[in-house]
Amino acid sequence: MLNNFYLFMEIAVCFSAVVVFYKLFGKYGLISWIAIASIMANIITAKTSHILGLDAAQGTVLFASTFLATDILCEAYGKKEARVGVLIGLGASTVLICSTQIALLYMPVEYDMANAPMAALFALNLRITASSMVMYIIANLADITLFEKIKTATKGRYLWVRNNVATIVCNCLENFGFIFLAFIGIYDARTCFEIAVATSVIEIVAAVCDTPFLYLSKKVKPLINEL
C-alpha cells in the first residue's frame, strides 16, 4: 500500500514541478526539465517495485513527465520547440552514458568504496540507457506528431483528448519497446511482458493524472521575458 501512496505522491511532485519550471523559466524550464527527468529516469529505472498490484520499473513517472513537458511545449510554442526539447533530452542521456562509462574506466584507490556499487549500477545501466535513448526519441517524436495531428483534426478543441490519446499510445509504445530491449535475457520473455504491461498501466494512470496539470499550464504566464 505504501508503494501506491508513493506513486501518487511522485506524480503530484513531478507534474507540479513541470508547471513550476514552466512558470519560472518558460520554454527553457520545460526543456531543462526534459533533460533532468531523462537523466534521473535512466538511473533509477534499474529498480523494480510492486505498485498497484504489479511489478513495475522505477522511472516510469519521470519518463511520463517528459510527455507532459513536450505537450505543454507543443501547445504553447509549437512542435518545433517540442522537438528541440526532445533532442536536448536525448543529448542529456548521451552525456550520462558517456560520463558514467568513462568514470568506470578509472582505477580506484585502495580505500575507495564507491567504485563497486557504481560498477554494479552503471554496467547494467549502459544497456538500459541505450534502450531508453532509442525508445525515448521514437516515442516522444511520435507523441508530438500525434498530438499535433489530433489538434488539427479537432480544430484545436478537446485538449484532454489529444493529451490523453497521444500520451497513452506513445507511452505504451515506449514501455514495451524499452522493457524488451533493456531486459530480455536478464529476465525471461514472460517476465518482460508482465513488467511492460504493469509499467503501461502505471503510465496510463499517470497520463490521466497529467491532464489537470496541462490545463493548469494554459493559465500560467512565465515570469521571464522569452525572446
Backbone bond lengths (Angstrom), bond angles and torsions (degrees), N, CA, C in turn:
res aa  C-N    CA-C-N  psi(-1)  N-CA   C-N-CA  omega(-1)  CA-C   N-CA-C  phi
1 M - - - 1.463 - - 1.535 111.48 -
2 L 1.326 116.95 -36.61 1.459 119.81 -179.84 1.527 111.19 -62.18
3 N 1.338 116.23 -39.43 1.458 119.07 179.12 1.527 111.49 -61.12
4 N 1.337 116.88 -37.34 1.472 120.25 177.91 1.530 110.30 -63.97
5 F 1.328 115.39 -41.20 1.472 119.86 177.39 1.521 110.01 -62.44
6 Y 1.341 116.47 -43.73 1.462 120.31 -179.32 1.528 110.94 -63.08
7 L 1.343 116.49 -35.03 1.461 120.07 178.73 1.522 110.76 -58.96
8 F 1.342 116.46 -52.28 1.462 119.56 -177.12 1.528 111.54 -70.74
9 M 1.325 116.79 -29.26 1.464 119.84 174.03 1.527 109.96 -65.43
10 E 1.336 116.37 -43.43 1.462 120.48 179.57 1.527 110.79 -64.85
11 I 1.337 116.97 -40.99 1.464 120.79 177.07 1.523 110.14 -58.29
12 A 1.327 116.72 -48.36 1.463 121.17 -178.80 1.529 111.17 -61.77
13 V 1.333 116.56 -44.32 1.463 120.93 -177.47 1.528 111.00 -67.35
14 C 1.340 117.07 -49.32 1.466 120.85 -175.66 1.527 111.94 -66.75
15 F 1.323 116.85 -45.20 1.461 119.42 -177.86 1.525 111.27 -70.04
16 S 1.339 116.39 -35.37 1.469 119.48 174.40 1.527 110.13 -63.83
17 A 1.333 116.02 -39.50 1.464 120.42 -179.96 1.527 111.10 -62.79
18 V 1.328 117.29 -37.81 1.468 120.37 177.31 1.527 110.22 -58.95
19 V 1.331 116.86 -46.79 1.470 121.28 -179.58 1.532 110.50 -66.20
20 V 1.331 117.67 -40.07 1.466 121.32 178.38 1.534 110.56 -63.62
21 F 1.328 117.22 -44.06 1.468 120.72 177.31 1.524 110.21 -60.12
22 Y 1.334 116.63 -39.78 1.457 121.10 177.86 1.525 110.76 -64.67
23 K 1.329 116.65 -43.97 1.467 121.32 179.41 1.529 111.09 -62.00
24 L 1.310 117.41 -43.34 1.462 121.59 -174.96 1.526 112.90 -77.38
25 F 1.341 115.95 -39.85 1.465 119.30 -169.40 1.525 114.65 -127.36
26 G 1.329 118.54 5.61 1.451 120.87 179.08 1.512 112.95 61.90
27 K 1.322 116.22 -141.12 1.470 119.91 -177.37 1.525 111.72 -63.79
28 Y 1.344 116.55 -28.75 1.465 119.64 178.96 1.531 110.77 -68.24
29 G 1.312 116.19 -33.81 1.460 120.21 176.03 1.512 112.01 -66.81
30 L 1.329 116.53 -41.39 1.464 120.54 178.49 1.522 111.37 -64.54
31 I 1.323 115.88 -43.10 1.468 120.19 178.98 1.528 110.38 -65.08
32 S 1.349 116.05 -40.33 1.467 119.76 177.28 1.515 110.96 -63.08
33 W 1.336 116.78 -40.70 1.457 119.94 179.22 1.530 110.93 -62.00
34 I 1.329 117.24 -41.31 1.465 120.71 179.33 1.526 109.98 -58.72
35 A 1.335 116.63 -43.28 1.466 120.63 179.49 1.521 111.12 -65.26
36 I 1.337 116.87 -45.97 1.472 121.34 -179.04 1.526 110.49 -62.74
37 A 1.331 116.56 -48.87 1.466 121.05 -177.34 1.522 111.30 -63.99
38 S 1.323 116.94 -37.36 1.467 120.74 179.55 1.524 110.79 -63.30
39 I 1.328 116.74 -44.35 1.469 121.09 179.40 1.525 111.01 -64.37
40 M 1.332 116.70 -50.45 1.462 120.32 -175.88 1.531 111.47 -66.43
41 A 1.324 117.47 -39.38 1.465 120.22 179.87 1.521 110.97 -63.92
42 N 1.328 116.62 -38.69 1.462 120.09 178.84 1.524 112.06 -64.00
43 I 1.318 116.98 -31.01 1.462 120.76 -179.60 1.525 111.29 -76.80
44 I 1.332 117.41 -47.06 1.467 119.81 -171.73 1.521 113.75 -87.89
45 T 1.341 117.67 -7.84 1.462 119.11 -176.78 1.527 112.86 -72.09
46 A 1.334 117.23 -9.92 1.466 119.83 176.11 1.531 111.67 -68.36
47 K 1.334 116.61 -18.53 1.464 121.02 -179.07 1.525 110.47 -90.80
48 T 1.332 116.61 137.09 1.459 122.35 178.34 1.522 109.57 -116.36
49 S 1.334 117.03 135.83 1.469 121.83 -177.77 1.526 110.44 -132.43
50 H 1.312 115.47 162.12 1.471 122.02 177.62 1.526 108.09 -92.17
51 I 1.347 116.10 110.27 1.465 121.92 -174.99 1.524 109.18 -133.02
52 L 1.320 116.58 133.02 1.471 122.53 -179.40 1.528 111.60 53.98
53 G 1.324 115.76 34.89 1.456 121.31 179.08 1.513 114.60 78.09
54 L 1.348 117.19 9.98 1.460 122.00 -176.65 1.524 109.97 -131.13
55 D 1.345 115.58 155.57 1.458 120.51 174.57 1.517 108.83 -88.36
56 A 1.314 116.82 120.75 1.461 120.53 -175.00 1.519 110.72 -135.80
57 A 1.337 115.36 147.14 1.462 120.79 177.57 1.523 110.27 -73.79
58 Q 1.342 115.15 142.38 1.456 119.89 173.93 1.527 109.24 -69.41
59 G 1.309 116.38 165.54 1.469 120.23 -179.09 1.507 112.56 92.23
60 T 1.345 116.73 -7.55 1.461 121.09 -175.66 1.527 111.87 -61.27
61 V 1.319 116.75 -45.81 1.469 120.16 -177.12 1.527 110.30 -68.88
62 L 1.335 117.09 -39.80 1.461 119.56 177.90 1.524 111.19 -61.96
63 F 1.332 116.74 -42.99 1.461 119.43 175.60 1.528 110.43 -60.97
64 A 1.336 116.52 -42.76 1.464 120.60 179.82 1.522 111.11 -61.42
65 S 1.326 117.01 -34.61 1.463 119.99 -179.18 1.524 112.05 -66.32
66 T 1.340 117.59 -25.52 1.470 118.96 176.76 1.523 110.56 -68.69
67 F 1.344 117.45 -31.24 1.452 120.70 176.46 1.522 110.61 -68.30
68 L 1.334 117.19 -39.48 1.458 120.73 175.87 1.530 109.96 -61.21
69 A 1.331 116.57 -44.47 1.464 120.49 -179.58 1.529 111.69 -63.26
70 T 1.337 117.57 -42.98 1.465 119.54 179.66 1.526 111.22 -69.09
71 D 1.338 117.51 -33.26 1.469 119.99 177.30 1.531 110.94 -67.03
72 I 1.336 116.93 -38.99 1.468 119.77 176.54 1.528 109.75 -65.82
73 L 1.332 116.79 -42.53 1.461 120.66 176.94 1.527 110.76 -59.18
74 C 1.324 115.50 -45.06 1.465 121.45 179.70 1.527 110.53 -60.15
75 E 1.317 115.53 -46.45 1.456 121.71 -175.21 1.526 111.56 -69.54
76 A 1.333 116.87 -40.82 1.466 120.90 -173.73 1.530 113.83 -91.06
77 Y 1.346 116.75 -30.45 1.460 119.26 -172.00 1.527 114.12 -126.66
78 G 1.330 117.77 -13.53 1.452 120.52 -179.43 1.518 112.72 102.73
79 K 1.335 115.01 165.49 1.461 120.19 -173.18 1.533 113.25 -68.32
80 K 1.345 117.91 -25.02 1.456 119.99 179.22 1.521 110.99 -62.91
81 E 1.333 116.93 -46.39 1.460 120.72 178.75 1.531 111.37 -67.03
82 A 1.333 116.47 -35.60 1.461 120.11 177.99 1.526 110.65 -63.57
83 R 1.320 116.78 -40.22 1.461 120.31 178.61 1.520 111.29 -66.51
84 V 1.330 116.74 -35.97 1.470 119.91 175.57 1.535 109.87 -59.96
85 G 1.336 116.21 -43.42 1.458 120.74 178.16 1.518 112.09 -60.26
86 V 1.322 117.17 -42.46 1.459 121.71 179.04 1.528 110.82 -63.27
87 L 1.329 116.56 -43.92 1.464 120.33 -178.41 1.525 111.62 -67.66
88 I 1.336 117.35 -36.10 1.465 119.81 176.35 1.524 110.27 -67.53
89 G 1.327 117.21 -37.36 1.458 120.47 174.47 1.518 111.47 -61.03
90 L 1.328 116.42 -40.00 1.465 120.68 176.62 1.517 110.68 -63.91
91 G 1.342 115.99 -40.44 1.460 119.84 177.42 1.514 111.85 -62.97
92 A 1.337 116.69 -39.35 1.464 120.60 178.77 1.524 110.92 -63.29
93 S 1.332 117.11 -41.27 1.465 120.85 178.21 1.525 111.00 -65.50
94 T 1.330 116.21 -36.31 1.465 120.56 178.32 1.530 110.76 -64.77
95 V 1.329 116.03 -41.90 1.475 120.04 176.63 1.521 110.52 -61.88
96 L 1.342 116.04 -41.38 1.473 120.12 178.51 1.515 111.56 -58.01
97 I 1.324 116.71 -51.50 1.460 119.91 -174.75 1.532 110.98 -66.65
98 C 1.336 117.05 -38.17 1.466 119.62 -179.69 1.523 111.30 -70.04
99 S 1.323 117.02 -45.32 1.464 120.46 -175.89 1.523 111.88 -67.67
100 T 1.339 117.83 -38.37 1.466 119.43 179.85 1.521 111.28 -68.92
101 Q 1.330 117.28 -38.08 1.458 119.47 -179.89 1.528 111.50 -70.65
102 I 1.324 117.21 -36.53 1.470 119.94 175.86 1.526 110.20 -65.61
103 A 1.336 116.71 -41.61 1.470 120.53 179.88 1.520 111.31 -59.51
104 L 1.343 116.78 -36.56 1.459 120.18 -178.67 1.526 112.85 -73.37
105 L 1.340 117.64 -16.63 1.463 120.52 178.81 1.526 112.00 -73.60
106 Y 1.315 117.27 -25.64 1.467 120.83 179.84 1.524 110.63 -67.88
107 M 1.330 116.10 137.01 1.459 120.82 175.12 1.523 109.12 -77.31
108 P 1.338 117.86 125.33 1.468 119.65 -178.69 1.535 111.67 -77.21
109 V 1.319 115.65 158.16 1.467 119.83 174.02 1.534 108.44 -73.42
110 E 1.317 115.78 166.37 1.464 120.21 -173.53 1.526 112.99 -62.29
111 Y 1.323 117.36 -33.77 1.464 120.39 -176.05 1.540 112.62 -92.21
112 D 1.336 117.24 4.77 1.471 120.45 -179.41 1.529 110.21 -64.80
113 M 1.335 116.20 137.81 1.462 121.44 178.70 1.528 112.60 -115.51
114 A 1.330 117.64 -2.20 1.467 120.78 -173.44 1.528 113.32 -96.27
115 N 1.336 118.05 -25.31 1.459 119.69 -171.05 1.525 113.09 -63.20
116 A 1.337 116.48 -43.87 1.471 119.21 -177.10 1.530 112.53 -62.42
117 P 1.352 119.13 -51.22 1.461 117.97 177.39 1.520 112.98 -64.94
118 M 1.348 118.23 -33.36 1.465 120.29 176.13 1.515 110.90 -64.59
119 A 1.328 116.27 -42.03 1.459 120.44 179.32 1.521 110.87 -63.90
120 A 1.338 116.64 -41.08 1.465 120.72 179.12 1.524 111.10 -63.56
121 L 1.326 116.85 -40.44 1.460 120.78 -178.57 1.519 111.92 -75.28
122 F 1.326 117.12 -49.81 1.452 119.39 -171.01 1.516 114.01 -86.50
123 A 1.338 118.62 -15.41 1.459 119.06 171.33 1.530 109.25 -65.55
124 L 1.335 116.51 -44.05 1.461 121.09 174.27 1.521 109.78 -70.88
125 N 1.321 116.49 -35.75 1.450 120.63 -175.16 1.526 112.92 -67.28
126 L 1.334 118.67 -22.94 1.457 121.45 177.35 1.522 110.47 -57.52
127 R 1.332 116.45 -50.23 1.466 120.30 178.99 1.519 111.12 -68.48
128 I 1.329 116.12 -41.50 1.457 120.39 -179.82 1.525 110.89 -60.80
129 T 1.325 116.17 -44.36 1.457 119.67 -177.71 1.518 111.46 -68.08
130 A 1.338 117.59 -40.64 1.458 120.39 177.88 1.531 110.63 -62.36
131 S 1.337 116.76 -43.36 1.465 121.00 177.73 1.519 110.84 -63.90
132 S 1.323 115.05 -41.61 1.454 120.24 -179.96 1.519 111.24 -63.72
133 M 1.321 117.42 -40.77 1.458 121.44 -178.96 1.522 111.34 -62.62
134 V 1.338 116.16 -42.91 1.465 120.32 179.73 1.523 111.11 -62.14
135 M 1.350 115.79 -50.64 1.458 119.50 -176.89 1.526 111.69 -73.84
136 Y 1.321 116.60 -29.91 1.463 120.58 177.90 1.522 110.72 -59.68
137 I 1.335 116.22 -50.02 1.462 119.54 -175.99 1.528 110.73 -68.68
138 I 1.334 117.05 -39.28 1.466 120.18 179.61 1.524 110.73 -65.42
139 A 1.336 116.17 -50.79 1.466 120.67 -173.79 1.526 112.46 -68.91
140 N 1.337 117.32 -41.27 1.464 119.21 -177.49 1.518 112.48 -71.79
141 L 1.323 117.92 -38.01 1.458 119.49 175.76 1.528 110.74 -68.17
142 A 1.335 116.13 -36.29 1.464 119.89 175.55 1.524 110.86 -64.44
143 D 1.338 116.50 -39.05 1.462 121.17 178.62 1.525 111.16 -61.21
144 I 1.325 116.75 -44.64 1.466 121.41 179.87 1.528 110.39 -62.25
145 T 1.338 116.22 -45.29 1.462 120.61 -179.35 1.521 111.41 -64.01
146 L 1.322 116.94 -46.86 1.462 120.82 -179.02 1.525 110.66 -65.59
147 F 1.323 117.01 -41.61 1.468 121.91 178.62 1.527 110.23 -57.28
148 E 1.332 116.43 -46.99 1.462 121.19 -178.91 1.521 112.53 -67.71
149 K 1.331 116.83 -38.81 1.466 120.03 -179.95 1.534 110.84 -66.33
150 I 1.323 117.32 -40.54 1.471 120.38 177.86 1.530 109.77 -67.55
151 K 1.333 116.56 -39.04 1.466 120.30 178.34 1.517 110.56 -61.58
152 T 1.326 117.24 -42.41 1.468 121.27 178.64 1.522 110.93 -67.17
153 A 1.334 116.14 -43.36 1.471 120.57 -177.94 1.523 112.04 -65.06
154 T 1.325 117.29 -32.90 1.472 121.38 -178.89 1.531 112.21 -98.03
155 K 1.357 115.71 7.56 1.470 121.83 178.41 1.536 112.00 56.77
156 G 1.322 115.17 40.47 1.454 120.95 175.41 1.511 115.47 80.44
157 R 1.329 117.36 0.69 1.462 120.42 179.84 1.531 109.90 -90.78
158 Y 1.327 115.65 170.54 1.469 122.89 173.41 1.527 112.37 58.45
159 L 1.317 115.04 59.29 1.462 120.66 178.41 1.518 111.44 -54.80
160 W 1.326 117.45 -40.37 1.463 121.16 -177.57 1.522 111.52 -64.38
161 V 1.353 117.21 -29.50 1.467 120.18 179.71 1.527 110.45 -69.90
162 R 1.322 116.21 -51.83 1.468 117.65 -177.73 1.521 111.80 -67.09
163 N 1.324 116.40 -33.57 1.465 119.38 177.42 1.520 111.12 -64.32
164 N 1.328 116.70 -52.10 1.469 119.52 -174.99 1.525 112.63 -70.87
165 V 1.323 117.57 -43.30 1.470 119.48 -178.96 1.522 110.71 -63.29
166 A 1.332 116.52 -50.70 1.463 119.87 -177.97 1.527 111.59 -63.07
167 T 1.328 116.29 -44.67 1.458 119.99 -176.87 1.524 112.18 -68.37
168 I 1.322 117.13 -45.19 1.467 120.33 -178.00 1.524 111.03 -65.05
169 V 1.334 117.09 -47.77 1.471 120.81 -178.77 1.525 110.56 -60.33
170 C 1.330 116.49 -48.22 1.464 120.02 -174.50 1.522 112.51 -76.11
171 N 1.333 117.17 -31.57 1.468 119.58 173.66 1.515 111.50 -63.59
172 C 1.320 116.53 -44.28 1.470 119.88 179.16 1.528 110.59 -64.46
173 L 1.337 116.44 -39.54 1.464 120.42 175.34 1.517 110.54 -58.69
174 E 1.319 115.80 -46.86 1.467 120.09 179.96 1.521 111.49 -63.19
175 N 1.327 116.65 -44.10 1.464 120.09 -176.64 1.514 112.66 -61.20
176 F 1.323 116.43 -51.03 1.467 119.30 -177.12 1.527 110.97 -65.44
177 G 1.331 117.10 -42.96 1.454 119.84 178.87 1.518 111.69 -63.51
178 F 1.328 115.98 -45.23 1.459 120.57 -177.86 1.526 112.57 -65.33
179 I 1.331 116.85 -48.53 1.471 120.18 -176.68 1.518 111.12 -59.42
180 F 1.329 117.33 -43.97 1.470 119.24 -177.60 1.530 111.38 -72.65
181 L 1.330 117.77 -38.33 1.461 119.44 177.80 1.529 111.39 -67.47
182 A 1.342 116.72 -38.09 1.464 120.64 -173.33 1.518 113.74 -83.63
183 F 1.344 117.97 -32.84 1.461 119.66 -166.80 1.531 115.87 -121.74
184 I 1.336 118.36 -8.12 1.458 118.19 178.59 1.538 108.71 -65.71
185 G 1.294 117.03 131.09 1.465 121.93 -173.39 1.510 111.38 99.81
186 I 1.335 116.22 -35.15 1.464 120.65 171.92 1.522 108.07 -80.68
187 Y 1.348 115.54 -46.97 1.464 122.90 172.32 1.527 107.64 -113.14
188 D 1.332 116.93 157.47 1.466 119.19 176.21 1.523 109.66 -73.65
189 A 1.362 115.27 168.37 1.464 120.19 -174.30 1.526 112.16 -60.81
190 R 1.324 117.24 -37.71 1.466 120.21 -179.93 1.523 111.29 -64.42
191 T 1.328 116.13 -43.00 1.456 120.06 179.14 1.521 110.68 -64.73
192 C 1.333 116.80 -41.69 1.463 120.79 177.46 1.527 110.66 -60.19
193 F 1.338 115.96 -42.44 1.468 120.03 179.53 1.530 110.57 -63.24
194 E 1.321 115.87 -43.78 1.466 119.98 -179.50 1.528 111.32 -63.69
195 I 1.350 116.59 -41.13 1.469 119.99 178.06 1.524 110.33 -65.53
196 A 1.347 116.81 -40.78 1.467 120.81 179.84 1.523 111.24 -63.99
197 V 1.340 116.73 -42.42 1.471 120.58 177.80 1.522 109.93 -63.86
198 A 1.335 116.09 -46.13 1.465 120.64 -179.03 1.520 110.61 -61.44
199 T 1.330 116.43 -44.67 1.457 119.98 -179.41 1.516 110.73 -65.21
200 S 1.340 116.58 -37.31 1.462 120.37 178.52 1.523 111.29 -65.61
201 V 1.332 117.05 -38.06 1.471 120.46 176.80 1.527 109.51 -60.32
202 I 1.325 115.82 -44.55 1.463 119.78 179.79 1.531 110.74 -66.69
203 E 1.337 116.79 -37.49 1.459 120.38 177.69 1.525 110.82 -64.46
204 I 1.345 117.13 -38.60 1.465 120.41 177.95 1.526 110.22 -64.03
205 V 1.331 115.64 -43.03 1.475 119.71 176.24 1.525 109.78 -59.61
206 A 1.328 116.10 -44.58 1.467 120.36 -179.89 1.523 111.40 -64.49
207 A 1.347 116.93 -39.26 1.464 120.83 179.97 1.516 111.48 -62.81
208 V 1.326 116.05 -41.62 1.466 120.04 177.83 1.529 109.66 -65.86
209 C 1.330 116.04 -40.13 1.464 120.32 -178.25 1.528 112.09 -69.95
210 D 1.334 118.37 -24.80 1.468 118.60 -176.90 1.526 113.19 -79.51
211 T 1.352 117.15 -12.66 1.463 120.46 -177.78 1.527 112.85 -58.74
212 P 1.346 119.99 -47.15 1.474 119.02 177.89 1.531 112.73 -59.88
213 F 1.342 116.66 -33.69 1.460 119.82 179.89 1.529 110.98 -70.59
214 L 1.335 117.06 -33.86 1.462 120.28 176.09 1.530 110.40 -66.80
215 Y 1.330 116.90 -42.00 1.465 120.35 175.92 1.530 110.72 -64.73
216 L 1.336 116.50 -38.26 1.459 120.42 177.75 1.521 111.14 -61.94
217 S 1.325 116.21 -38.63 1.464 120.21 -179.39 1.528 112.01 -63.27
218 K 1.335 116.64 -26.26 1.468 120.35 178.75 1.528 110.90 -66.41
219 K 1.337 116.97 -23.32 1.467 121.81 -179.12 1.527 112.47 -95.39
220 V 1.323 115.34 -2.50 1.464 120.30 -175.76 1.528 110.00 -91.49
221 K 1.319 115.08 134.42 1.464 121.35 172.56 1.524 108.14 -112.98
222 P 1.335 117.19 116.88 1.479 118.97 -178.98 1.524 112.58 -56.41
223 L 1.332 115.22 144.58 1.455 120.81 -177.64 1.515 112.93 -75.64
224 I 1.331 117.33 -25.86 1.463 119.82 -176.80 1.518 110.38 -87.87
225 N 1.317 115.23 158.62 1.467 121.44 176.49 1.519 108.49 -89.69
226 E 1.315 116.97 103.14 1.470 121.50 -176.66 1.518 110.27 -81.80
227 L 1.323 114.10 132.26 1.463 119.52 179.94 1.528 110.23 -89.92
